[in-house]
Amino acid sequence: MITSTSMPEKFQVKFTDGKHEGLADAPVEMGGKAEGFKPPLLLEAALAACVNVVLRLAAEKRGIPLDGVEIKVSMNQENKGETVFEYHVDMKGSLSTEQRETLMHAVAGCPVKKILSGAISFKEV
């Protein structure tokens, strides 16, 4: 569970899972100071981090010599009512085409990708 708490600085929010903390803020054009993540970027960060970890876990499990991974994610909201998460995967290391394909297939197992691909609803408790 994540808890977010208002900070004294206008529109800044601290969020925590009880062990780790992060900072979100509104952009300057909305009255914030842009000293933290804009909340929508946290969705992009969650997907990027998840894909990165899943790829590294898959490489380790299969003995694939992956030296590193860089994931770039952006949300495309050009079509009203639809959000498309566009992502680019840059795998570092001397990998064969087959190894790269194997690792890209593992991306389907990313829990965040699965959540964002399914039906989502909200319920105040």
N, CA and C of each residue as an Amber inpcrd file, in Angstrom:
protein
   375
   0.8360000  -1.1710000   0.0000000   0.0000000   0.0000000   0.0000000
   0.8880000   1.2440000   0.0000000   0.4860000   2.2270000  -0.7330000
   1.1810000   3.5100000  -0.7760000   0.3380000   4.5420000  -0.0450000
   0.9890000   5.3490000   0.7650000   0.3290000   6.4520000   1.4500000
   0.9430000   7.7490000   0.9510000   0.0910000   8.7010000   0.5690000
   0.6010000  10.0170000   0.1690000   0.1470000  11.0470000   1.1980000
   1.0590000  11.9680000   1.5040000   0.8130000  12.9890000   2.5220000
   1.1690000  14.3560000   1.9560000   0.2890000  15.3180000   2.1720000
   0.5640000  16.6920000   1.7400000   1.7810000  17.2270000   2.4790000
   2.6170000  17.9420000   1.7530000   3.7960000  18.5910000   2.3350000
   3.4870000  20.0850000   2.5090000   4.2780000  20.7740000   3.3440000
   4.0320000  22.2140000   3.5410000   4.1660000  23.0270000   2.2490000
   5.0520000  22.5990000   1.3620000   5.2540000  23.3060000   0.0900000
   4.0250000  23.0910000  -0.7870000   3.5390000  24.1530000  -1.3970000
   2.3090000  24.0990000  -2.1900000   2.3410000  22.9550000  -3.2150000
   1.3760000  22.0740000  -3.1450000   1.1320000  20.9580000  -4.0590000
   2.1450000  19.8140000  -3.9810000   3.1320000  19.9040000  -3.1140000
   4.0630000  18.7900000  -2.9910000   3.4460000  17.6860000  -2.1490000
   3.7720000  16.4510000  -2.5280000   3.2400000  15.2730000  -1.8700000
   4.3730000  14.2830000  -1.6340000   4.4640000  13.8090000  -0.4000000
   5.4010000  12.7290000  -0.0950000   4.6030000  11.4390000  -0.1880000
   5.1790000  10.4150000  -0.8210000   4.5060000   9.1240000  -0.8500000
   5.4710000   8.0660000  -0.3430000   4.9140000   7.0670000   0.3340000
   5.7500000   6.0480000   0.9550000   5.0230000   4.7070000   1.0050000
   5.8290000   3.6530000   1.0160000   5.2900000   2.3170000   1.2520000
   5.6350000   1.8560000   2.6700000   6.1530000   2.7750000   3.4610000
   6.5630000   2.4670000   4.8260000   8.0580000   2.2430000   4.9490000
   8.7240000   1.9550000   3.8350000  10.1790000   1.7500000   3.8210000
  10.8800000   2.7690000   2.9260000  10.2530000   3.1010000   1.8050000
  10.8490000   3.9870000   0.8090000   9.9480000   5.1950000   0.6220000
  10.5680000   6.3250000   0.2500000   9.8070000   7.5510000   0.0450000
  10.1080000   8.1590000  -1.3190000   9.1230000   8.8730000  -1.8450000
   9.2880000   9.6110000  -3.0720000   8.5610000  10.9400000  -2.9480000
   8.7910000  11.8250000  -3.9100000   8.1840000  13.1490000  -3.8870000
   7.4980000  13.4150000  -5.2180000   6.2700000  13.8820000  -5.1310000
   5.5270000  14.3090000  -6.3140000   5.2010000  15.7870000  -6.1510000
   5.0390000  16.4500000  -7.2680000   4.7450000  17.8780000  -7.2450000
   4.0300000  18.2470000  -8.5400000   3.2790000  19.3110000  -8.4840000
   2.6360000  19.8400000  -9.6860000   3.6790000  20.6070000 -10.4960000
   3.4910000  20.6610000 -11.8100000   4.4140000  21.4540000 -12.6270000
   4.2450000  22.9430000 -12.3380000   5.2290000  23.7270000 -12.7110000
   5.2380000  25.1690000 -12.4720000   3.9900000  25.8300000 -13.0680000
   3.6120000  25.4110000 -14.2700000   2.4550000  26.0330000 -14.9320000
   1.1330000  25.7640000 -14.2130000   1.1440000  24.8330000 -13.2550000
  -0.0590000  24.5610000 -12.4680000   0.0870000  25.0530000 -11.0270000
   1.1570000  25.8220000 -10.7610000   1.3460000  26.4050000  -9.4420000
   2.3030000  25.6590000  -8.5440000   2.8440000  24.5510000  -9.0240000
   3.8250000  23.8020000  -8.2440000   5.2300000  24.3270000  -8.4780000
   6.2000000  23.6250000  -7.9230000   7.6020000  24.0030000  -8.1250000
   8.3530000  22.9810000  -8.9680000   7.6540000  21.9230000  -9.4030000
   8.2690000  20.8640000 -10.2150000   9.4950000  20.2720000  -9.5170000
   9.4060000  20.1120000  -8.2000000  10.5240000  19.5580000  -7.4370000
  10.3830000  18.0550000  -7.1950000   9.3600000  17.4850000  -7.7650000
   9.1470000  16.0450000  -7.6710000   8.5240000  15.5590000  -8.9600000
   8.2520000  14.2750000  -9.0070000   7.6200000  13.6990000 -10.1870000
   6.2110000  14.2440000 -10.3730000   5.8270000  14.5150000 -11.6120000
   4.4210000  14.7620000 -11.8980000   3.7420000  13.4050000 -11.7360000
   2.6030000  13.3350000 -11.0690000   1.9680000  12.0440000 -10.8050000
   1.8270000  11.1130000 -12.0170000   1.4440000  11.6000000 -13.2150000
   1.3610000  10.6570000 -14.3390000   2.6970000   9.9890000 -14.6810000
   3.7950000  10.6830000 -14.4160000   5.1060000  10.0930000 -14.7070000
   5.3940000   8.8780000 -13.8290000   4.7260000   8.8120000 -12.6830000
   4.9270000   7.6540000 -11.8080000   4.3780000   6.3820000 -12.4470000
   3.3490000   6.5130000 -13.2770000   2.8660000   5.3510000 -14.0270000
   3.9250000   4.8830000 -15.0190000   4.5350000   5.8350000 -15.7160000
   5.6040000   5.5000000 -16.6520000   6.7800000   4.8580000 -15.9080000
   7.1270000   5.4130000 -14.7490000   8.2390000   4.8860000 -13.9560000
   7.9610000   3.4640000 -13.4870000   6.7230000   3.2010000 -13.0730000
   6.3650000   1.8590000 -12.6120000   6.5420000   0.8380000 -13.7300000
   6.0800000   1.1820000 -14.9270000   6.2160000   0.2590000 -16.0550000
   7.6810000   0.0810000 -16.4440000   8.4280000   1.1760000 -16.5280000
   9.8390000   1.0960000 -16.9090000  10.6350000   0.2580000 -15.9100000
  10.4110000   0.4850000 -14.6330000  11.1350000  -0.2640000 -13.6050000
  10.7770000  -1.7440000 -13.6570000   9.5030000  -2.0380000 -13.8260000
   9.0460000  -3.4250000 -13.8610000   9.6450000  -4.1730000 -15.0600000
   9.5800000  -3.5810000 -16.2350000  10.1380000  -4.2220000 -17.4300000
  11.6370000  -4.4470000 -17.2400000  12.3320000  -3.4610000 -16.6810000
  13.7680000  -3.5780000 -16.4420000  14.0790000  -4.7650000 -15.5350000
  13.3690000  -4.8570000 -14.4250000  13.6030000  -5.9490000 -13.4740000
  13.2570000  -7.2980000 -14.1020000  12.1220000  -7.3810000 -14.7930000
  11.7110000  -8.6450000 -15.4130000  12.7460000  -9.1240000 -16.4220000
  13.2710000  -8.2160000 -17.2350000  14.2860000  -8.5980000 -18.2140000
  15.5560000  -9.1100000 -17.5340000  15.9640000  -8.4280000 -16.4790000
  17.1880000  -8.8520000 -15.7780000  16.9840000 -10.1860000 -15.0700000
  15.8070000 -10.3880000 -14.4910000  15.5230000 -11.6800000 -13.8530000
  15.5200000 -12.8010000 -14.8890000  14.8890000 -12.5440000 -16.0420000
  14.8310000 -13.5510000 -17.1010000  16.2260000 -13.8810000 -17.6230000
  17.0540000 -12.8720000 -17.7930000  18.4200000 -13.1110000 -18.2740000
  19.2040000 -13.9470000 -17.2750000  19.0900000 -13.6030000 -16.0130000
  19.8150000 -14.3540000 -14.9850000  19.3480000 -15.8120000 -14.9340000
  18.0510000 -16.0080000 -14.9860000  17.4610000 -17.3570000 -14.9190000
  17.9160000 -18.2190000 -16.0930000  18.0760000 -17.5970000 -17.2620000
  18.4360000 -18.3370000 -18.4760000  19.9270000 -18.3040000 -18.7900000
  20.7050000 -17.6450000 -17.9440000  22.1470000 -17.5730000 -18.1750000
  22.5140000 -16.7170000 -19.3770000  21.6940000 -15.7290000 -19.6830000
  21.9570000 -14.8280000 -20.8110000  22.8150000 -13.6730000 -20.2980000
  23.9500000 -13.4040000 -20.9770000  24.8950000 -12.3790000 -20.4970000
  24.4350000 -10.9470000 -20.7670000  23.4460000 -10.5230000 -20.0190000
  22.9050000  -9.1760000 -20.1610000  23.7050000  -8.2360000 -19.2660000
  24.3410000  -7.2390000 -19.8700000  25.1820000  -6.3070000 -19.0990000
  24.3870000  -5.1630000 -18.4760000  23.2140000  -4.9040000 -18.9830000
  22.3860000  -3.8230000 -18.4550000  21.1930000  -3.5970000 -19.3640000
  20.2480000  -2.8270000 -18.8610000  19.0330000  -2.5400000 -19.6190000
  18.6440000  -1.0850000 -19.3830000  18.1900000  -0.4350000 -20.4300000
  17.6120000   0.9000000 -20.2920000  16.2300000   0.8590000 -20.9510000
  15.2340000   1.2490000 -20.1870000  13.8530000   1.2600000 -20.6720000
  13.3670000   2.7010000 -20.6970000  12.7710000   3.0990000 -21.8030000
  12.1510000   4.4230000 -21.9020000  10.6590000   4.2110000 -22.1310000
   9.8430000   4.8770000 -21.3320000   8.3920000   4.7470000 -21.4290000
   7.7740000   6.1290000 -21.5420000   6.7860000   6.2550000 -22.3980000
   6.0000000   7.4840000 -22.4580000   4.5420000   7.1150000 -22.6820000
   3.6680000   7.9620000 -22.1590000   2.2340000   7.7590000 -22.3470000
   1.7700000   8.6100000 -23.5200000   1.1410000   7.9670000 -24.4640000
   0.5730000   8.6590000 -25.6060000  -0.9280000   8.7410000 -25.3690000
  -1.4370000   9.9580000 -25.2510000  -2.8650000  10.1730000 -25.0170000
  -3.4850000  11.0050000 -26.1390000  -2.9510000  10.8310000 -27.3450000
  -3.4570000  11.5760000 -28.4970000  -4.9060000  11.2300000 -28.8020000
  -5.2870000   9.9700000 -28.6470000  -6.6660000   9.5450000 -28.8890000
  -7.4450000   9.6610000 -27.5980000  -8.4470000  10.5380000 -27.6060000
  -9.2520000  10.7750000 -26.4110000  -9.8540000   9.4520000 -25.9140000
  -9.7340000   9.2100000 -24.6350000 -10.2920000   8.0020000 -24.0420000
  -9.3750000   6.7980000 -24.1190000  -8.1920000   6.9580000 -24.7030000
  -7.2510000   5.8400000 -24.8070000  -5.8580000   6.3130000 -24.4140000
  -5.2060000   5.5330000 -23.5890000  -3.8160000   5.7940000 -23.2360000
  -2.9770000   4.6420000 -23.7510000  -1.9470000   4.9660000 -24.5140000
  -1.0390000   3.9550000 -25.0440000   0.3240000   4.1590000 -24.3800000
   0.7920000   3.1290000 -23.6970000   2.1300000   3.1730000 -23.1120000
   3.1090000   2.7050000 -24.1750000   3.9340000   3.6260000 -24.6360000
   4.9390000   3.3120000 -25.6490000   6.2680000   3.1120000 -24.9320000
   6.9560000   2.0070000 -25.2470000   8.2170000   1.7630000 -24.5610000
   9.2850000   1.2740000 -25.5290000  10.5230000   1.6080000 -25.1770000
  11.6860000   1.1950000 -25.9530000  12.6350000   0.4770000 -25.0030000
  13.1420000  -0.6550000 -25.4450000  14.0480000  -1.4630000 -24.6320000
  15.4290000  -1.4420000 -25.2820000  16.4350000  -1.0610000 -24.5160000
  17.8220000  -1.0800000 -24.9800000  18.5880000  -2.0530000 -24.0880000
  18.9000000  -3.2300000 -24.6360000  19.6500000  -4.2460000 -23.8850000
  21.1330000  -4.0900000 -24.1810000  21.9210000  -4.0830000 -23.1300000
  23.3730000  -3.9290000 -23.2610000  24.0360000  -5.3030000 -23.2010000
  25.0340000  -5.4940000 -24.0090000  25.7880000  -6.7400000 -23.9870000
  25.8030000  -7.4020000 -25.3540000  26.6320000  -8.4200000 -25.4540000
  26.7600000  -9.1770000 -26.7050000  25.7100000 -10.2830000 -26.7210000
  24.5270000  -9.9310000 -27.1810000  23.4190000 -10.8750000 -27.1940000
  23.0890000 -11.2740000 -28.6190000  22.7360000 -12.5360000 -28.7870000
  22.2990000 -12.9920000 -30.0970000  20.8600000 -12.5220000 -30.3210000
  20.4220000 -12.5980000 -31.5580000  19.0440000 -12.2480000 -31.8870000
  18.0930000 -13.1360000 -31.1030000  18.4080000 -14.4070000 -30.9850000
  17.5610000 -15.3480000 -30.2470000  17.4740000 -14.9770000 -28.7640000
  18.6100000 -14.5880000 -28.1790000  18.6000000 -14.1810000 -26.7690000
  17.7600000 -12.9230000 -26.5660000  17.8920000 -11.9650000 -27.4650000
  17.0920000 -10.7340000 -27.3690000  15.5980000 -11.0470000 -27.4840000
  15.2440000 -11.9250000 -28.4130000  13.8430000 -12.3050000 -28.5910000
  13.3120000 -13.0250000 -27.3530000  14.1290000 -13.8960000 -26.7780000
  13.7330000 -14.6110000 -25.5620000  13.4460000 -13.6290000 -24.4410000
  14.3220000 -12.6490000 -24.2820000  14.1390000 -11.6610000 -23.2180000
  12.9340000 -10.7700000 -23.4960000  12.7290000 -10.3800000 -24.7480000
  11.5660000  -9.5460000 -25.0680000  10.2630000 -10.3120000 -24.8200000
  10.2840000 -11.6090000 -25.0290000   9.0990000 -12.4210000 -24.7360000
   8.7940000 -12.3860000 -23.2360000   9.8310000 -12.2810000 -22.4050000
   9.6520000 -12.2400000 -20.9470000   8.9250000 -10.9750000 -20.4990000
   8.9750000  -9.9230000 -21.2980000   8.3210000  -8.6580000 -20.9440000
   6.8290000  -8.8650000 -20.6800000   6.2350000  -9.8370000 -21.3530000
   4.8090000 -10.1240000 -21.1540000   4.5050000 -10.4930000 -19.7050000
   5.5110000 -10.9630000 -18.9770000   5.3260000 -11.3450000 -17.5830000
   5.4280000 -10.1990000 -16.5960000   5.6640000  -8.9940000 -17.0820000
   5.7900000  -7.8350000 -16.1970000   4.4530000  -7.5850000 -15.4890000
   4.4160000  -7.6660000 -14.1540000   3.1610000  -7.4580000 -13.4340000
   2.5090000  -6.1020000 -13.6940000   3.2900000  -5.0510000 -13.7970000
   2.7100000  -3.7210000 -14.0480000   2.0830000  -3.6840000 -15.4430000
   2.7390000  -4.2750000 -16.4120000   2.1850000  -4.3300000 -17.7730000
   0.8640000  -5.0820000 -17.7740000   0.8030000  -6.1760000 -17.0360000
  -0.4390000  -6.9470000 -16.9460000  -1.5590000  -6.1160000 -16.3140000
  -1.2370000  -5.4040000 -15.2430000  -2.2410000  -4.5730000 -14.5650000
  -2.7570000  -3.4790000 -15.4990000  -1.8270000  -2.7830000 -16.1620000
  -2.2240000  -1.6760000 -17.0330000  -2.9340000  -2.1480000 -18.2920000
  -2.7730000  -3.4300000 -18.6320000  -3.4230000  -3.9840000 -19.8220000
  -4.8310000  -4.4800000 -19.5400000  -5.1530000  -4.6430000 -18.2800000
  -6.4730000  -5.1660000 -17.9170000  -7.4680000  -4.0710000 -17.6100000
  -8.6660000  -4.5140000 -17.2840000  -9.7000000  -3.5640000 -16.8820000
  -9.3120000  -2.9730000 -15.5170000  -9.4910000  -1.6840000 -15.3750000
  -9.1360000  -0.9920000 -14.1410000 -10.3620000  -0.2370000 -13.6510000
 -10.6250000  -0.3270000 -12.3670000 -11.7160000   0.4480000 -11.7760000
 -11.2300000   1.0180000 -10.4530000 -12.0110000   1.9030000  -9.8660000
 -11.6300000   2.5790000  -8.6440000 -12.7410000   2.4300000  -7.6210000
 -12.3430000   2.2820000  -6.3550000 -13.3120000   2.1050000  -5.2840000
 -12.7740000   2.8060000  -4.0450000 -13.5120000   3.7770000  -3.5520000
 -13.1310000   4.4660000  -2.3280000 -13.4990000   3.5590000  -1.1520000
 -12.5220000   3.3730000  -0.2350000 -12.7750000   2.5010000   0.9340000
 -12.6420000   3.2830000   2.2240000
